[in-house]
Amino acid sequence: MKIKDTLSNLEHTIDISNKVRIYLCGVTVYDDSHIGHARTIIVFDVLRRYLESQGAEIQLVQNFTDIDDKIIHRANAEDKTAAQVSTTYIENYFRDFDNLHVKRATDYPKATQHIDDIIMFIDKLIKQEIAYTSENGVYFSVSKFPEYGKLSKKRIDQLESGARIRVDEKKKDPLDFAVWKITDEKPTWASPWGRGRPGWHIECSAMSTKYLGDDFDIHGGGRDLIFPHHENEIAQSESCTRVRFAKTWMHVGMVTINGEKMAKSTGNVKSVRHVLDDWGPNIIRLFCLAGHYSKPIDYSEELLLENLTKWRQVETCHYELINADGAESEKNDTLAKLAREFDQALDDDFNTHLALSSFFQLVKETNRLAADEKLGKENSQAIKTELQRMLDILGLVVLEISDKQRQEIDKLVSDRTQSRQEKRFKDADKIRDELYDMNVQLVDHKGKTIWMLKEPIRADR
């Protein structure tokens, strides 16, 4: 598998013969996660699923930033502690992303649980004279890292002349950034330089190297983190360890609304909970995977509706395969071809757009065979196996049905069939309406009727 590295702009091969170590920058837990967070996390969830399907062992570490100015401001506004605020939104995070079918990471380290590791990391920087102390805390000296700007392709002289930098007379250089902030505003922790709390960037350097080593395989996050967060991580980490920080940098494009970045100030933020309630997990995952991961994608009801239509076709395919009993079609190589194209798309810089194209072609071809009464038991089993493999990799789940529901639906379908045979069409239509209210769709074939349970989508009503 090859991934285009943000740093070098070259394709890097991911070696799956050894454990693949991935660090993903998670969320700052001062509010509920939004669809932009969901896209990044879903992309990496599918990356992890695909690599595992190829036999790779994955160690995925995703942090929570649980101490930050935004958390403290919210806590003060709500007369709570920062810990109470962060705990609430971590619980909400797991509620939302479990419902999105996202597999749990190997570890979810929190900044507040790694203060000692952060202090040790800062101490190494000070001893190497890469960081320095001041009345306000400890700062990283950007001028001591000549390669600063290599990830974002920003030059130091351009930053000095053009960047809007927070004024702090205690810094030696306007570009220097805090790795430890001395403050009386709680929560604070003791340190050799005074009570305070860590800066934002230092936590990821300390935690990623603690869990994954100095030179792990993939570091990921949204494209908005390239500068300054990931740029500063590189500067800190490589200054401290004297080795390359991450082998491959992988950044996911933003979710925009009408071409604009989501922002609370404009009121255009779509929370995961809100979108889940309206559209369900499968439609959201299809939306997030619809374009190349590195490019922005615009949130729109039209695109969600388009994915809903495609998902209904997947549900039809699933039930047609279960009920297949037609004559076997002639042998063709379509299944093997589409399976190969699906994998090739993901191997080539993780092109989920092309992979989904192969997936939906398989669905379309299966539904065509069913309509032509050419979907037999033998070929349906092969298709079913491959379809399930693709569904598992994409993290899509067809709604499961209980034995009790199945028996109830079978009885209603049988009664409808009998009513039609006896020309009691009003009774048959009444049963169809009752099934519709249960989200059951009927498909009449020559000589039989099959049914399928559709995922209830509020936006579809």
Secondary structure, DSSP 8 states (H G I E B T S, - for coil): -EEE-TTTSSEEE---SS-EEEEE---BTTS--BHHHHHHHHHHHHHHHHHHHTT--EEEEE-BB---HHHHHHHHHTT--HHHHHHHHHHHHHHHHHHTT----SB--BGGGGHHHHHHHHHHHHHTTSEEEETTEEEE-GGG-TTTTTTTT--HHHHHHH------TTSSSTT-EEEEEE-SSSS-B--TT-SEEE-HHHHHHHHHHHHH-SSEEEEEEEGGGIIIIIHHHHHHHHHHHSS-SEEEEEEE--EEETTEE--GGGT---BHHHHHHHHHHHHHHHHHTSS-TTS-EEE-HHHHHHHHHHHHHHHHHHHHHHT--S------SHHHHHHHHHHHHHHBT--HHHHHHHHHHHHHHHHHHHHTT---HHHHHHHHHHHHHHHHHHT-------HHHHHHHHHHHHHHHHHHHTT-HHHHHHHHHHHHHTTEEEEEETTEEEEEE----GGG-
